[in-house]
Amino acid sequence: MSAFTSVTSRGIREADHRPWPRFSIDEAAWLRTAEGLRDGDFVLLGYWGEPGRVNLAVGHGSLNEICVVSLACAESVYPSVAAVFPPAGRLERAIRDLHGLHPRGSLDPRPWLNHGHWPASSADSPTSLVDPDESYAFLPVEGESLHQIPVGPVHAGIIEPGHFRFTAYGETVVRLEARLGYVHKGIERLMIGKPLQTAARLAGRVSGDSTVAYAIAFARAVEAATQTTVPARAHWLRALMAELERIANHLGDIGAICNDAAFALMLAQCGVLRERVLRVAAECFGHRLMMDRVVPGGVAVDLPEAGAAHIREVVADVRRRFPELIELYDNTASLQDRTVGTGILRPALAKRFACGGFVGRASGRNVDVRKRPGYPPYDQLSFEVPVLDEGDVNARVWVRIREVTQSLSLIEQLLAGMPAGPISEGIRPIDGATCPEGMALVEGFRGDILLGCASAVTERSIAAARAIRPGFNGRYWRQSSKATSLPIFRSATNPSTALTQATTCNAMRKTLFLSLFKAPLTEPPPQPDDAAVAELARRVDQSARRRLGRSLAIREVDAGSCNGCELEIHALNNAYYDLERFGMRFVASPRHADVLLVTGPVTANMRLALKRTYDAMPAPKWVIAAGDCARDGGIFAGSYAVAGGVGGVIPVDLHIPGCPPTPIQLLGGLLALLQTAASGKTR
């Protein structure tokens, strides 16, 4: 570890930390580490606390060397890293909230995850419902003609909660400050003492759209701690699931970005392709999002005999249709005017913040942990990492586009080279006298995920576990001053300067010329592939016509979900399900809503926002609790940060089971609600 000699030379290397070393260091070395981050000698991969200790995971820019340094906190105080390296600020605030460790010299002492609603101890009841944003010290901005726009935590769309303060000068946003933590569910503490199977399920629900990536990270951390050898076939099946997940998410993002620029055609077409990927995932692995299919020691399900052929069919379909969509994106001047030159993240800032995934790679940071430090089976596969330097929205779209192409190639390689053999191996028992630690770095569709565990592992249980948050890819940072600061991302209202009149006219002429010879990019809606789906649609349609005059307004609220439910609710609007054909639609305001559709366990931080949303709805009104977590807290029940199921906060008329409920289950639930409405039951 010569690259870290200045930090670790006098430290004590701790035994049983795998695969990268961990050193216990003193305060002087801790500050040298912070200075190395500031000076660009290291990149920050993780920053977390535990009782009596803080830890930094750092690596070189190329990630050819990684290590963890730990500092014991005398009297629960330690030198602030953020005072030297400001991108560490949010993580440092989270450490204070979660572990009571106080950074000496911190520039920002405000809470981050704790909004004042957590009990003082697990035996206490939640505190009273007081709006935390009324006392939270948002950073001030001074100047003439400035106005502030508060947004959230409940947003107008189907999206996770967060509170944002926009300070604007006309159409220019001079400061954007976010307050997050509303969906914090205390996953790290919930993992302590849980059986491995339960801990793996929790890890897979940190973020439902990346459930495969998080499950792989947790499994690899446990396998590193226990030195368990995983069968080769399991590695290849994990990668196959991960690339299907990556394609589905990138297709969703590309369509959503275009829809945000009022180009709904791309959203509809990408939604069809994404639905096909999710359906083949369900067909091959038994779950649309592939939750709980990756487990410590291997995978829980094998690829069925006909699975490879079905995946190849979907890959061929995406290869055939995706280029037409990209050509449409590239030749639509109104889209380019909204993406080219907008939201620029400079390469220097991307490097400073160690931005991962498509954000970093669109700003010149060539880092993909599948390549380096790497993990199987990617060391046996051939793929390129797309990197651009422009750093704008258009560059981030193109990185996604090229990653879809690379993932299609990876899937073909995985299917062609899939080894035979077992798909799982039992976790090696560990001597009760030892407590080995394991870590893993895995590439999710958003970027690198760092996760670790400290365990006294037997075949069935894990005595202690620690889920480390993803490698910090801080979206932005603001100086704590009264002066307006330059944001990392430009305002989305900034005009594009990259399109000249010549390039715009050339693109438009090409589009008009091709339209003379090509059929329009439209097609019949997908045919139902299941008689039960068609019958359900018919019954929903009849009930909607008869009971509500083809009009049902739905307001969705994420009260603390992993976002898996939101993904499936979004799918209700794709061409396969087309919820609006029944006269049902999602609305932005609760004042226009007949139905409140709530997902997730209700976190302590979201209780007030959920109740206010319900109170704002006019009568008659109904509440649907969607998903297992919404019923009683699900796997998150008992956490200090979770208030419980939806019914404990507002009255519930209907529960739709599932983790998450599929679009078919959601449609069935809406049909049941229509029948309830017919009975005259209202609030």
C-alpha positions in Angstrom: 0.0 0.0 0.0 2.8 2.4 -0.9 0.4 5.0 -2.2 -1.1 5.4 1.3 2.2 5.3 3.2 1.9 8.9 4.5 -1.4 8.0 6.1 -1.0 4.4 7.2 2.7 4.1 8.0 2.1 4.6 11.8 -1.3 3.0 11.8 -2.2 -0.5 13.0 -3.4 -2.8 10.3 -6.5 -4.6 11.5 -6.8 -8.3 10.9 -9.7 -10.0 9.1 -10.7 -7.0 6.9 -11.2 -8.2 3.3 -10.5 -7.7 0.5 -9.0 -4.3 1.2 -7.0 -3.5 4.4 -8.2 -1.3 7.2 -5.9 0.7 9.4 -6.5 2.3 12.8 -4.8 5.7 12.7 -4.4 8.8 14.9 -5.8 12.3 14.5 -2.7 13.5 12.6 -3.1 10.8 10.0 -6.8 11.4 9.8 -6.2 15.0 8.9 -3.6 14.0 6.3 -6.2 11.8 4.8 -8.6 14.7 4.6 -5.9 16.9 3.0 -5.2 14.1 0.5 -8.9 14.2 -0.5 -8.8 18.0 -0.8 -5.6 17.9 -2.9 -6.9 15.1 -5.2 -4.4 12.5 -4.0 -7.3 10.2 -3.0 -11.0 9.9 -3.9 -13.7 9.4 -1.3 -15.5 6.1 -1.6 -17.3 6.0 1.7 -17.5 7.8 5.1 -19.5 6.3 8.0 -19.6 5.9 11.7 -20.2 3.2 14.2 -20.1 3.2 18.0 -16.9 5.0 19.1 -15.3 5.1 15.6 -15.4 6.9 12.3 -14.2 5.4 9.0 -13.1 6.6 5.6 -12.8 4.4 2.5 -10.4 6.1 0.1 -8.8 5.1 -3.2 -6.7 6.4 -5.9 -8.4 8.0 -8.9 -8.0 4.8 -10.9 -9.1 2.7 -7.9 -6.1 0.4 -8.4 -5.5 0.9 -4.6 -8.2 1.1 -1.9 -8.0 1.1 1.9 -10.1 2.0 4.9 -8.8 4.2 7.7 -10.5 4.3 11.1 -10.2 6.8 14.0 -11.3 6.1 17.5 -13.4 9.0 18.8 -12.4 10.0 22.3 -15.5 11.5 24.1 -17.4 11.1 20.8 -15.5 13.9 19.1 -13.2 13.7 16.0 -11.6 16.2 13.6 -14.0 17.3 10.8 -13.1 16.0 7.3 -15.7 18.4 5.8 -13.8 21.4 7.2 -11.0 20.5 4.9 -12.9 18.6 2.1 -16.4 20.1 1.9 -17.9 17.2 -0.3 -17.9 15.1 2.9 -20.3 17.4 4.6 -23.6 15.5 4.1 -22.1 12.2 5.2 -20.6 13.9 8.3 -24.0 15.3 9.2 -25.5 11.8 8.8 -22.8 10.3 11.1 -23.7 12.8 13.8 -27.4 12.0 13.5 -27.0 8.2 13.5 -24.2 7.7 16.0 -23.9 10.9 18.1 -20.3 11.5 16.9 -19.5 15.2 16.7 -17.0 16.6 14.1 -14.8 19.2 15.6 -14.5 22.2 13.4 -17.5 21.4 11.3 -18.8 24.2 9.1 -22.4 22.9 9.0 -23.8 21.6 12.4 -27.3 21.1 11.1 -29.0 17.7 11.2 -29.4 15.8 8.0 -31.4 12.6 8.5 -32.9 13.3 11.9 -35.8 15.7 11.4 -36.7 15.7 15.1 -39.3 12.9 14.9 -37.1 10.0 16.1 -37.7 8.6 19.6 -34.9 9.2 22.1 -34.6 5.4 22.4 -36.3 2.3 20.9 -38.7 2.1 23.9 -40.0 5.7 23.5 -42.9 6.7 21.4 -42.4 9.1 18.4 -42.3 12.8 19.1 -45.1 15.1 18.3 -45.9 16.1 14.7 -44.0 19.4 14.3 -43.0 20.6 10.9 -39.2 20.3 11.0 -38.7 22.7 8.0 -40.1 25.6 10.1 -37.1 25.6 12.4 -34.5 24.2 9.9 -31.8 26.8 9.1 -31.8 26.9 5.3 -28.8 28.8 3.9 -29.7 32.5 3.3 -29.3 34.4 0.0 -29.3 38.1 -0.1 -29.8 40.4 -3.0 -32.4 42.5 -4.8 -35.3 40.9 -6.8 -34.7 37.4 -5.3 -37.7 35.2 -4.5 -37.7 31.8 -2.8 -39.8 28.8 -4.0 -40.2 25.9 -1.5 -41.1 22.5 -3.1 -41.9 19.2 -1.3 -41.5 16.9 0.5 -44.5 15.6 -1.4 -44.0 16.3 -5.1 -46.5 16.6 -8.0 -45.4 13.4 -9.7 -44.8 9.8 -8.8 -41.5 10.4 -7.1 -39.7 10.0 -3.8 -40.0 12.8 -1.3 -37.6 15.6 -0.6 -37.7 19.3 0.3 -36.1 21.8 -2.0 -35.7 25.6 -1.7 -35.1 27.4 -5.0 -33.9 30.9 -4.8 -34.5 32.6 -8.2 -33.7 35.8 -9.9 -36.3 35.8 -12.7 -35.7 32.5 -14.5 -32.2 32.0 -13.1 -31.8 29.8 -10.1 -29.1 31.3 -7.9 -29.3 28.7 -5.2 -30.9 25.3 -4.8 -30.7 23.7 -1.4 -32.1 20.2 -0.8 -33.2 18.7 2.5 -33.5 15.0 2.2 -33.7 12.1 4.7 -37.5 11.8 4.5 -37.4 8.1 3.6 -34.7 7.1 6.1 -35.8 3.8 7.5 -32.8 2.8 9.7 -31.7 -0.1 7.6 -28.2 -0.3 9.1 -29.5 -0.8 12.6 -32.3 -3.1 11.4 -29.6 -5.4 10.0 -27.9 -6.0 13.4 -28.5 -9.5 14.6 -30.7 -10.5 11.6 -30.4 -13.8 9.8 -28.4 -13.6 6.6 -31.5 -14.0 4.5 -33.3 -11.1 6.2 -30.2 -8.9 6.0 -29.9 -9.7 2.3 -33.5 -8.7 1.7 -32.9 -5.4 3.6 -29.9 -4.7 1.5 -31.9 -5.3 -1.7 -34.4 -2.7 -0.6 -32.0 0.2 0.0 -33.0 1.3 -3.5 -35.6 -0.8 -5.3 -34.5 0.3 -8.8 -31.0 -1.1 -8.0 -32.1 -4.1 -6.0 -29.8 -6.5 -7.9 -26.7 -4.2 -7.5 -27.2 -3.7 -3.8 -27.9 -7.4 -3.3 -24.7 -8.3 -5.1 -22.7 -5.8 -3.0 -24.1 -7.2 0.2 -23.5 -10.8 -0.9 -19.9 -10.1 -2.0 -19.3 -8.3 1.3 -20.5 -11.3 3.3 -18.5 -13.7 1.0 -15.4 -11.6 1.5 -15.8 -11.6 5.3 -16.3 -15.4 5.4 -14.0 -16.3 2.5 -16.8 -18.1 0.8 -16.2 -19.3 -2.8 -19.1 -18.7 -5.1 -19.8 -21.0 -8.0 -18.9 -19.6 -11.4 -22.5 -20.0 -12.7 -23.8 -17.8 -9.9 -21.4 -15.0 -10.8 -22.6 -15.1 -14.4 -26.3 -15.2 -13.4 -25.7 -12.2 -11.1 -24.1 -10.2 -14.0 -27.0 -11.2 -16.3 -29.5 -9.8 -13.8 -27.4 -6.7 -13.2 -27.3 -5.9 -17.0 -31.0 -6.4 -17.4 -31.5 -4.0 -14.5 -29.2 -1.5 -16.0 -31.0 -1.6 -19.4 -34.4 -1.2 -17.8 -33.4 1.8 -15.8 -31.5 3.6 -18.6 -34.5 3.1 -20.9 -36.8 4.6 -18.3 -34.4 7.5 -17.7 -34.0 8.3 -21.4 -37.8 8.4 -21.9 -38.3 10.4 -18.8 -35.8 13.1 -19.7 -37.4 13.5 -23.1 -40.8 13.7 -21.5 -39.6 16.4 -19.2 -38.8 18.4 -22.3 -42.4 17.8 -23.5 -41.5 15.0 -26.0 -43.8 12.3 -24.8 -43.3 10.0 -27.8 -39.9 9.0 -26.5 -41.3 8.2 -23.1 -44.0 6.0 -24.7 -41.6 4.1 -26.9 -38.9 3.6 -24.2 -41.6 2.5 -21.9 -42.6 -0.3 -24.3 -39.0 -1.5 -24.5 -38.5 -1.2 -20.7 -41.7 -3.2 -20.1 -40.4 -6.0 -22.3 -37.2 -6.2 -20.3 -39.1 -6.3 -17.0 -41.4 -9.0 -18.4 -38.5 -11.2 -19.5 -36.9 -10.7 -16.0 -40.1 -12.0 -14.4 -40.3 -14.9 -16.8 -36.7 -16.0 -16.2 -36.1 -15.1 -12.6 -39.6 -14.9 -11.1 -39.7 -11.2 -10.3 -40.0 -8.1 -12.5 -37.3 -6.3 -10.5 -35.5 -9.5 -9.6 -35.7 -8.8 -5.9 -34.3 -11.4 -3.5 -32.8 -13.4 -6.4 -29.2 -12.7 -5.4 -28.2 -14.2 -2.0 -25.0 -14.6 -0.1 -23.2 -17.6 -1.5 -24.8 -17.4 -5.0 -28.3 -16.9 -6.4 -31.7 -18.2 -5.4 -33.0 -19.2 -8.8 -31.4 -20.6 -12.0 -32.1 -19.5 -15.6 -34.9 -21.8 -16.9 -34.3 -23.9 -20.0 -36.1 -21.6 -22.3 -34.9 -18.4 -20.6 -31.9 -17.8 -22.8 -34.0 -17.8 -25.9 -36.5 -15.4 -24.4 -33.8 -13.0 -23.3 -32.1 -13.1 -26.8 -35.5 -12.3 -28.3 -35.8 -9.2 -26.2 -32.2 -8.2 -26.9 -32.8 -8.5 -30.6 -36.0 -6.4 -30.3 -34.2 -3.6 -28.4 -31.3 -3.7 -31.0 -33.9 -3.3 -33.8 -36.0 -0.5 -32.3 -33.6 1.5 -30.1 -31.5 3.0 -32.9 -34.6 4.6 -34.4 -35.5 6.2 -31.1 -31.9 7.6 -30.7 -32.1 9.0 -34.2 -35.3 10.7 -33.3 -33.8 12.1 -30.2 -30.7 13.3 -32.0 -32.6 15.0 -34.9 -35.3 16.7 -32.8 -34.1 20.3 -32.5 -36.5 21.2 -29.7 -35.1 18.4 -27.6 -31.5 19.3 -28.3 -32.2 22.9 -27.4 -33.2 21.7 -23.9 -30.4 19.2 -23.3 -27.3 20.5 -25.1 -25.4 23.0 -22.9 -27.8 22.6 -20.0 -26.9 21.5 -16.5 -23.2 21.4 -17.1 -21.0 19.6 -14.5 -17.4 20.6 -15.1 -14.8 17.7 -15.2 -12.9 19.3 -12.4 -15.9 19.2 -10.0 -16.8 15.6 -11.1 -13.3 14.5 -10.2 -13.3 16.4 -6.9 -16.6 14.8 -5.8 -15.7 11.4 -7.2 -18.9 11.4 -9.2 -19.8 7.9 -10.4 -21.9 6.3 -13.0 -23.3 8.3 -16.0 -22.9 11.6 -14.1 -19.1 11.2 -13.7 -18.6 9.5 -17.1 -20.4 12.3 -18.9 -17.9 14.7 -17.3 -14.8 12.9 -18.2 -14.3 10.7 -15.1 -13.4 7.3 -16.6 -14.3 5.0 -13.6 -16.4 1.8 -13.8 -15.8 -0.6 -10.9 -16.7 -3.5 -13.2 -13.4 -2.8 -14.9 -11.3 -1.6 -11.9 -11.0 -2.9 -9.2 -13.3 -5.3 -11.0 -15.2 -8.4 -9.9 -16.3 -11.6 -11.7 -17.4 -12.4 -14.3 -16.6 -9.0 -15.9 -12.9 -9.8 -16.0 -13.8 -12.5 -18.6 -16.1 -10.2 -20.7 -15.4 -7.5 -23.3 -17.0 -4.1 -23.0 -16.2 -0.4 -23.3 -16.9 2.3 -20.8 -18.4 5.3 -22.6 -16.8 8.6 -21.5 -17.6 12.1 -22.7 -16.3 15.5 -21.6 -19.2 18.0 -22.2 -20.8 17.3 -18.8 -24.3 18.5 -19.9 -27.7 16.8 -19.9 -27.1 15.7 -23.5 -23.8 14.0 -22.6 -25.5 12.2 -19.7 -28.2 11.0 -22.1 -25.6 9.7 -24.6 -23.7 7.9 -21.9 -26.9 6.1 -21.0 -27.5 5.3 -24.6 -24.1 3.8 -25.1 -24.3 1.9 -21.9 -27.5 0.3 -23.1 -25.6 -0.9 -26.2 -22.8 -2.2 -24.1 -25.2 -4.0 -21.8 -26.9 -5.7 -24.7 -23.5 -7.0 -25.8 -22.6 -8.1 -22.3 -25.9 -10.1 -22.1 -25.1 -11.8 -25.4 -21.7 -12.8 -24.0 -23.1 -14.0 -20.8 -25.7 -16.2 -22.5 -23.1 -17.6 -24.9 -20.5 -18.4 -22.2 -22.8 -19.3 -19.2 -20.9 -22.1 -17.3 -22.7 -25.1 -16.0 -22.8 -26.2 -12.4 -24.4 -25.2 -9.1 -25.8 -21.8 -8.4 -25.1 -21.4 -4.7 -22.7 -22.4 -2.0 -23.3 -22.4 1.7 -21.6 -19.6 3.7 -18.6 -20.8 5.5 -19.1 -20.7 9.3 -16.8 -18.5 11.3 -15.2 -19.2 14.6 -17.2 -17.3 17.2 -14.1 -15.8 18.7 -13.5 -13.8 15.5 -15.5 -11.0 13.8 -14.2 -10.6 10.3 -15.2 -7.6 8.1 -16.0 -7.7 4.5 -16.5 -5.0 1.9 -17.6 -4.9 -1.8 -17.6 -2.3 -4.5 -20.2 -2.9 -7.2 -21.3 -0.9 -10.2 -25.0 0.0 -10.1 -26.8 1.9 -13.0 -26.2 5.2 -11.1 -22.6 4.4 -10.2 -20.5 2.7 -7.6 -22.0 1.2 -4.5 -19.8 0.5 -1.5 -21.2 -1.8 1.1 -19.7 -3.6 4.0 -20.5 -5.9 6.9 -19.0 -6.9 10.2 -20.1 -10.3 11.1 -19.9 -13.3 13.4 -21.4 -15.6 10.8 -22.9 -19.1 11.2 -24.8 -20.9 8.5 -28.0 -19.1 9.5 -27.3 -15.8 11.2 -25.3 -12.6 11.1 -24.5 -11.1 14.5 -23.9 -7.6 13.3 -24.1 -5.9 9.9 -23.3 -2.5 8.6 -24.7 -1.2 5.3 -22.5 1.6 4.1 -24.1 4.1 1.9 -23.1 4.3 -1.8 -19.8 5.9 -2.7 -20.5 9.6 -2.3 -21.2 11.2 -5.7 -22.4 14.5 -4.2 -24.8 16.2 -6.6 -23.8 19.7 -5.4 -22.3 21.6 -2.6 -22.9 25.2 -1.5 -20.7 27.4 0.6 -22.2 28.4 3.9 -22.3 32.1 3.2 -24.7 34.8 2.4 -23.3 35.3 -1.1 -24.9 33.5 -4.0 -22.8 30.5 -4.9 -22.1 29.0 -8.3 -24.1 25.7 -8.4 -22.5 22.6 -9.8 -25.3 22.1 -12.2 -26.5 25.1 -14.1 -30.2 25.9 -14.0 -32.3 23.9 -16.4 -33.7 27.2 -17.6 -30.3 28.3 -19.1 -30.6 28.7 -22.8 -28.6 26.3 -25.0 -25.5 27.8 -26.7 -24.3 24.7 -28.4 -26.8 24.5 -31.3 -26.0 26.9 -34.2 -28.5 27.8 -36.8 -26.7 25.7 -39.4 -26.6 22.5 -37.3 -30.3 23.0 -36.4 -31.4 23.6 -40.0 -29.3 20.6 -41.2 -30.9 18.3 -38.7 -34.4 19.5 -39.5 -33.8 19.1 -43.2 -32.6 15.6 -42.7 -35.6 14.7 -40.5 -38.1 16.2 -43.1 -36.3 14.4 -46.0 -36.4 11.0 -44.3 -40.0 11.5 -43.3 -40.9 11.3 -47.0 -39.7 7.8 -47.3 -40.2 6.3 -43.9 -43.4 5.3 -42.1 -44.1 7.3 -38.9 -42.6 6.0 -35.7 -45.9 4.6 -34.5 -47.2 1.1 -34.0 -50.3 -0.6 -32.7 -50.4 -1.0 -28.9 -49.0 -4.3 -27.6 -51.5 -7.1 -27.6 -52.3 -8.6 -24.2 -50.4 -11.8 -23.7 -52.6 -13.2 -21.1 -56.4 -13.8 -21.2 -56.6 -12.9 -17.5 -55.1 -9.5 -18.3 -57.6 -8.8 -21.0 -60.5 -9.9 -18.7 -59.2 -7.7 -15.8 -59.0 -4.7 -18.2 -62.5 -5.3 -19.4 -63.9 -5.4 -15.8 -62.0 -2.3 -14.8 -63.3 -0.4 -17.8 -66.9 -1.5 -17.1 -66.7 -0.4 -13.5 -65.1 2.9 -14.3 -67.8 3.7 -16.8 -70.7 2.6 -14.6 -69.6 3.8 -11.2 -67.6 7.0 -11.7 -68.4 8.2 -15.2 -64.9 7.3 -16.4 -63.2 9.7 -14.1 -61.0 8.8 -11.2 -58.2 11.1 -10.0 -55.3 9.5 -8.1 -52.7 11.2 -6.0 -49.6 9.1 -5.2 -47.5 9.6 -2.1 -44.2 7.8 -1.3 -44.3 7.7 2.5 -41.0 5.8 2.7 -40.7 3.2 0.0 -37.6 1.8 -1.6 -39.0 3.2 -4.9 -39.8 -0.3 -6.2 -43.6 0.4 -5.9 -43.1 3.7 -7.7 -41.5 1.8 -10.6 -44.5 -0.4 -11.0 -47.0 2.4 -10.6 -45.2 4.3 -13.4 -45.6 1.1 -15.5 -49.4 1.6 -15.3 -49.0 4.4 -17.8 -47.1 2.5 -20.4 -48.8 1.2 -23.6 -49.3 -2.3 -22.2 -51.5 -1.1 -19.3 -52.5 2.4 -20.3 -54.4 3.3 -17.2 -55.9 6.5 -18.7 -58.0 4.4 -21.1 -60.2 3.6 -18.1 -60.6 7.3 -17.2 -58.2 7.0 -14.3 -55.3 9.4 -14.1 -52.7 10.6 -11.7 -53.0 14.2 -10.6 -50.5 16.7 -9.1 -52.6 18.2 -6.3 -54.4 16.3 -3.5 -57.2 18.9 -3.9 -58.1 17.3 -7.3 -57.8 13.7 -6.1 -60.4 11.1 -5.3 -57.9 8.4 -4.3 -54.7 8.7 -2.3 -52.3 5.9 -3.3 -49.6 5.5 -0.6 -46.5 3.3 -0.9 -43.9 2.2 1.6 -43.8 2.1 5.4 -44.6 5.5 6.8 -41.3 6.9 8.1 -41.3 9.1 11.2 -40.0 11.9 8.9 -43.0 11.5 6.5 -45.9 11.2 9.0 -46.8 14.9 9.0 -46.5 15.3 5.2 -48.7 12.2 4.6 -51.4 13.5 7.0 -51.4 16.9 5.5 -51.8 15.4 2.0 -54.8 13.4 3.2 -56.4 16.3 4.9 -56.1 18.4 1.8 -58.2 16.0 -0.2 -62.0 16.8 -0.7 -64.6 14.3 0.3 -65.5 11.7 -0.9 -62.0 10.2 -0.8 -60.4 6.8 -0.5 -57.0 5.6 0.5 -55.1 2.6 -1.0 -52.0 1.2 0.8 -49.9 -0.3 -1.9 -47.3 -3.0 -1.1 -46.4 -5.1 1.9 -44.6 -2.3 3.7 -47.6 0.0 3.5 -49.7 -2.6 5.4 -47.7 -2.8 8.6 -44.2 -1.6 7.9 -43.2 -4.9 6.3 -39.5 -5.8 6.6 -38.9 -2.3 8.1 -41.3 -2.7 11.0 -39.7 -2.1 14.4 -37.2 0.5 13.2 -36.7 3.6 15.3 -37.2 5.6 12.0 -40.5 3.9 10.9 -43.9 4.9 12.3 -45.5 1.8 10.9 -48.1 1.1 8.2 -50.3 3.6 6.5 -53.3 2.7 8.6 -51.6 3.9 11.7 -51.5 7.5 10.3 -54.6 7.8 8.0 -57.6 5.6 7.5 -57.1 2.9 4.8 -59.9 1.6 2.5 -57.9 -1.0 0.6 -54.5 -2.8 0.8 -52.8 -4.2 -2.4 -50.2 -6.8 -1.4 -46.9 -7.4 -3.1 -43.3 -6.4 -2.8 -43.8 -4.5 -5.0 -47.3 -5.1 -6.4 -47.1 -5.7 -10.1 -49.1 -3.6 -12.5 -51.7 -6.4 -12.8 -52.1 -6.4 -9.0 -52.4 -2.6 -9.0 -55.1 -2.8 -11.6 -56.9 -5.5 -9.6 -56.8 -3.3 -6.6 -58.2 -0.3 -8.4 -61.1 -2.6 -9.6 -61.7 -3.6 -6.0 -61.8 0.1 -5.1 -64.3 0.9 -7.8 -66.5 -1.8 -6.4 -66.1 -0.3 -2.9 -67.1 3.0 -4.3 -70.2 1.5 -5.7 -71.2 0.3 -2.3 -71.4 3.9 -1.2 -68.5 3.8 1.4 -66.9 7.2 1.5 -64.9 9.5 3.7 
